[in-house]
Amino acid sequence: MTAPAPHAWDAEVDVAVAGGGACGVMTALRAARDPGLTVAVFEKSTRDGCNAAISSGSLAAGGTRWQAAAGVEDSPRRHADDIIRAGGDEEWRPVVEALCAAAPDLVHWIADTGYPVELGLDMPRAGMAARRLHTDTGRLGGARLMRHLRGLLDGYGNAAFVDEAPVVDLVTGDGGVTGVAVSQNGVLQRVRARSVVLATDGFANNPALVGEHLPHLGTPFYGGVSTSTGDALGWALRLGARLRNMGAGLRSGLVVAGHGTRVSPALPFNGAVLVDRDGERFVDEESKGYSSMAGVLRRRPGERAAMVWDAAAMAATRESEMMRESLAAGAVRDCPTIEDLAGALGRTVEETERALTPLPGRRRLTAPYHLAWVTHGLLTTQGGLVIDPGGRVLDGAGRPIPGLYAGGGTACGLAGPHSDGYLSGNGLLSAFGMGWIIGNALAGR
Ligand SMILES: Cc1cc2nc3c(=O)[nH]c(=O)nc-3n(C[C@H](O)[C@H](O)[C@H](O)COP(=O)(O)OP(=O)(O)OC[C@H]3O[C@@H](n4cnc5c(N)ncnc54)[C@H](O)[C@@H]3O)c2cc1C
């Protein structure tokens, strides 16, 4: 198997979590409620960060109290059906349903710990039958949420968050996983654990693995953190684990070329249009999720297009963290007149007028306009380890590998086999949802 069973352990805990991002911290928070358990989170480097902290922090949940208050009809079942319809992976339904069932409980719990949650009624997304993205009231994104959750973990005397301590391998024995090997200040420590949770996210920053599994992406802008190097996949594979849907990613067709910020996915629902370098409209902007739109942009001239919107669309979206960052970065060009817009697009006024022709039932944009050249990017991978609905890592025969759990980007995600199947909110749902499920089960033992 992997690292040889050591003669002596350097430390012992009940639960060892590899990775202190969304899944890892949620697992630890839920497990540590049991005072009889000791929990350690080993984090590669908070300086380099986790994707949860650079995310928009949008939490997808169907059947919440905010939806009820707003008269939005939704349920975990409806949520799961949307995910399966988008991704087409019916076989994965048991995991999807378990996560969607956990989602309202975990978002309620996050709010009940003092975090200001609201329903994003202004956050429509392709593929969603109901408004179900929840966010913080200030729209500050995932950094605020992760600070809050890590702060909560500090309050548990039976839990430790060990930073700058990458897990480098699993320790095995007795036919299962018995601990982790951790590198601290260059010294290898062996930590014994009854349960090990892999929460190290995906492999989007591992060029060899991306080249092997997602060669169709070409050379996208990379918008995730440096720590996503797929470390845990090799350890689990050596124990007989399986991989699934490795060709899927969370892509974005909203990355501003030359800046790396993103514009709001709500823009197309407020009338924004996409015009390519030849001055052509090429897609129904509302019909595509941003992950799917990345594939469309990759096929356009120069692998980019101009997103054009007006003052009304700007007013409806400017408070999102994505728009604030793009505006602050100077990534948005203001075009007071149609002549200015035509100049920015490199087309004649007539061609520009034609490009702005609204699709049936949509409104016409009016001056003043705003423009950003958007391209495609890769944010995270969505393929990973096969798990059961309880987060247990399964081997080739479908049997749980004793002592081993995985969630978030380390496990197979919810997009199905292709990036086009990614629905907004799937990433944090897999991560917080599986952390919730695994941590609750460990605490309940
Ligand atoms: C720009 C951007 C915006 C996004 N917006 C959203 C959104 O609004 N809603 C949504 O649902 N999803 C969003 N996502 C996706 C979401 O952030 C991820 O799916 C989610 O964070 C995955 O959670 P995780 O716990 O698996 O990984 P992470 O949150 O990335 O945490 C993994 C942690 O593991 C650590 N680690 C890695 N290797 C090791 C190792 N060997 N040992 C110890 N620690 C290790 C890393 O340092 C990191 O801290 C976004 C992603 C990006 C990049």
The ligand as an ORCA input file, in Angstrom:
! r2SCAN-3c Opt
* xyz 0 1
  C     -12.800     31.986     -8.574
  C     -13.703     30.889     -8.062
  C     -15.024     31.201     -7.747
  C     -15.875     30.180     -7.271
  N     -17.153     30.524     -6.891
  C     -17.956     29.559     -6.368
  C     -19.234     29.878     -5.852
  O     -19.636     31.034     -5.755
  N     -20.039     28.860     -5.427
  C     -19.620     27.560     -5.446
  O     -20.398     26.680     -5.063
  N     -18.368     27.236     -5.856
  C     -17.533     28.194     -6.297
  N     -16.259     27.875     -6.678
  C     -15.806     26.479     -6.487
  C     -15.465     26.230     -5.009
  O     -14.642     27.272     -4.526
  C     -14.756     24.895     -4.839
  O     -15.489     23.905     -5.487
  C     -14.627     24.544     -3.362
  O     -13.882     25.524     -2.692
  C     -13.974     23.176     -3.171
  O     -13.852     22.960     -1.791
  P     -12.684     22.036     -1.221
  O     -12.818     22.019      0.246
  O     -12.672     20.758     -1.970
  O     -11.346     22.777     -1.649
  P     -10.726     24.168     -1.184
  O     -11.741     25.068     -0.653
  O      -9.879     24.621     -2.311
  O      -9.782     23.716      0.012
  C      -8.765     22.752     -0.203
  C      -7.667     23.003      0.817
  O      -6.778     21.889      0.805
  C      -5.446     22.366      0.938
  N      -4.532     21.322      0.440
  C      -4.241     20.973     -0.830
  N      -3.351     19.947     -0.840
  C      -3.079     19.664      0.452
  C      -2.250     18.716      1.093
  N      -1.481     17.854      0.411
  N      -2.212     18.689      2.458
  C      -2.951     19.561      3.199
  N      -3.758     20.505      2.631
  C      -3.827     20.535      1.277
  C      -5.443     23.646      0.137
  O      -4.355     24.469      0.528
  C      -6.814     24.229      0.503
  O      -6.737     25.047      1.651
  C     -15.389     28.863     -7.139
  C     -14.060     28.568     -7.459
  C     -13.219     29.571     -7.889
  C     -11.778     29.243     -8.176
*
